[in-house]
Amino acid sequence: MTPEIQQMLARRQRFIKRWPVVALVAAAITLSFYAWAFIKQPILVNPVHVVHLIQNNALDSATQSLLAIVAPLMFLTVGALLLLLLLFVTVGLINEGRLIRLLEQKQAP
């Protein structure tokens, strides 16, 4: 292997080793935001809360039509997509790390 390829592989390995911490922090921040929103701003993420407000006539008609189901589902979908993205990146990096180790084993005399 050329020195440039070895340097690139070393950089990728450092990134792969750091990724679990980055992914866990990003997942924790995402889940923390949704937990906070569920407690402090349930109208944004809890469809049951929105339905309850509608049944008690606690929402004006403009807010009611906008938030009825769309807002909670949108926020939950965005969060799920974020977590799914983190999962896919993590799986890809695990595979990349495995392949880099395989390359290094093949290059070892």
C-alpha positions as CSV (number, residue, x, y, z in Angstrom):
1,M,0.0,0.0,0.0
2,T,1.2,3.5,-0.7
3,P,1.8,5.9,2.2
4,E,-1.2,8.1,1.0
5,I,-3.5,5.1,1.2
6,Q,-2.1,4.1,4.6
7,Q,-2.7,7.7,5.9
8,M,-6.3,7.7,4.5
9,L,-7.0,4.4,6.2
10,A,-5.5,5.6,9.5
11,R,-7.8,8.7,9.3
12,R,-10.8,6.6,8.6
13,Q,-10.0,4.3,11.5
14,R,-9.7,7.2,13.9
15,F,-13.1,8.5,12.6
16,I,-14.6,5.0,13.0
17,K,-13.3,4.7,16.6
18,R,-14.8,8.1,17.5
19,W,-18.2,7.5,15.7
20,P,-19.9,5.5,18.5
21,V,-19.5,8.5,20.9
22,V,-20.7,11.0,18.2
23,A,-23.7,8.7,17.4
24,L,-24.6,8.2,21.0
25,V,-24.4,11.9,21.8
26,A,-26.5,12.8,18.7
27,A,-29.1,10.1,19.6
28,A,-29.2,11.3,23.2
29,I,-29.7,14.9,22.2
30,T,-32.5,13.9,19.8
31,L,-34.2,11.7,22.3
32,S,-33.8,14.3,25.0
33,F,-35.4,16.9,22.8
34,Y,-38.4,14.7,22.2
35,A,-38.7,13.8,25.8
36,W,-38.6,17.5,26.7
37,A,-41.1,18.4,24.0
38,F,-43.4,15.6,25.1
39,I,-43.4,17.0,28.7
40,K,-43.2,20.8,28.0
41,Q,-44.7,21.2,24.5
42,P,-47.0,18.1,24.0
43,I,-49.0,19.9,21.3
44,L,-45.9,19.4,19.0
45,V,-45.3,15.7,19.5
46,N,-48.3,14.0,21.2
47,P,-51.3,13.3,19.0
48,V,-53.3,12.1,22.0
49,H,-52.8,15.5,23.7
50,V,-53.9,17.3,20.5
51,V,-57.1,15.2,20.3
52,H,-57.8,15.9,24.0
53,L,-57.5,19.6,23.4
54,I,-59.8,19.4,20.5
55,Q,-62.4,17.5,22.4
56,N,-62.3,20.1,25.2
57,N,-62.5,23.0,22.7
58,A,-59.2,24.3,24.1
59,L,-57.8,25.1,20.6
60,D,-59.0,27.8,18.3
61,S,-60.1,26.6,14.9
62,A,-57.1,27.8,12.9
63,T,-54.6,26.1,15.3
64,Q,-56.9,23.1,15.5
65,S,-56.9,22.5,11.7
66,L,-53.2,22.9,11.5
67,L,-52.1,20.9,14.5
68,A,-54.8,18.2,14.5
69,I,-52.6,15.4,13.3
70,V,-50.0,16.9,11.0
71,A,-47.7,18.5,13.6
72,P,-47.2,15.6,16.0
73,L,-46.8,13.1,13.1
74,M,-44.3,15.4,11.4
75,F,-42.2,15.9,14.5
76,L,-42.2,12.2,15.3
77,T,-41.3,11.3,11.7
78,V,-38.4,13.7,11.7
79,G,-37.1,12.2,14.9
80,A,-37.4,8.7,13.6
81,L,-35.6,9.6,10.4
82,L,-32.8,11.2,12.4
83,L,-32.4,8.1,14.5
84,L,-32.6,5.9,11.4
85,L,-29.9,8.0,9.7
86,L,-27.6,7.5,12.7
87,L,-28.3,3.8,12.6
88,F,-27.4,3.5,8.9
89,V,-24.3,5.5,9.3
90,T,-23.2,3.4,12.2
91,V,-23.8,0.2,10.3
92,G,-21.8,1.5,7.3
93,L,-18.9,2.6,9.5
94,I,-18.9,-0.8,11.2
95,N,-18.6,-2.5,7.8
96,E,-15.9,0.0,6.7
97,G,-13.9,-0.7,9.8
98,R,-14.2,-4.4,9.2
99,L,-13.0,-4.0,5.6
100,I,-10.1,-1.8,6.7
101,R,-9.0,-4.5,9.2
102,L,-9.3,-7.1,6.5
103,L,-7.1,-5.0,4.2
104,E,-4.5,-4.5,6.9
105,Q,-4.4,-8.3,7.5
106,K,-3.9,-9.0,3.8
107,Q,-1.0,-6.4,3.7
108,A,0.8,-7.8,6.8
109,P,3.7,-10.0,5.8
